[in-house]
Each structure stands twice: as structure tokens, then as C-alpha cells.
Amino acid sequence: MSFLSFFAVYFIIWWITLFAVLPLGMRSQGDEGDVTLGTVESAPAQFRAGRVLLLTTVISAAIYAAWFAASNYFGISLGNLPRVVPEFG
């Protein structure tokens, strides 16, 4: 598998993980009791981009390592998953 393929898989895992990590530890302006004029109460009080990006990178690297080990060392691929849709015809 080429470097570009590895990077593409990692990028997809990273992007999906980002949306799972975004709400972790987020405190809204309503929770803090300090709502800025012109914003909604559910807006983040302090967005910690560095923390979110670092956590996303670490978690996605662990997921990627598990995928890499499963596919290269154990021979598990998408073809090994059971079919959900029955074959017709």
C-alpha cells in the first residue's frame, strides 16, 4: 500500500474522530453564566483548539494502528465482514 493510501485512511479516521472529540469537555456560555451579546447560550465559552486537535490526533493514531495491525498482521479486511444485505438472484 502506498504512502498516499495510508495518509488517506488516516485522514478519514482523523476527520471522523474530530467530530467525536469536539464536544468532550466543552462548557457553554450558558454553563459559565457569561453570555456574550449576539451569541447563543450554547456557544462555547472557551474553545481549546490545541487540546481538541491533540486529542483527535492521539485517538485517531490509536485507531489507525489497530486498523493497520488488523489488516497487515492478522489479515482482516472488509471482505471478512458478514454481509448485511442478502444476495438476490
Number of C-alpha atoms within 10 A of each C-alpha: 5 7 7 9 10 12 11 12 13 18 15 13 18 21 13 12 19 19 12 11 16 17 11 10 10 16 15 18 18 15 14 12 10 11 17 12 7 6 10 12 17 13 16 18 18 11 14 12 10 9 12 17 15 12 17 21 19 13 16 21 15 11 16 19 13 11 17 16 13 13 13 10 9 10 10 14 11 7 7 8 8 7 8 6 6 6 6 4 3
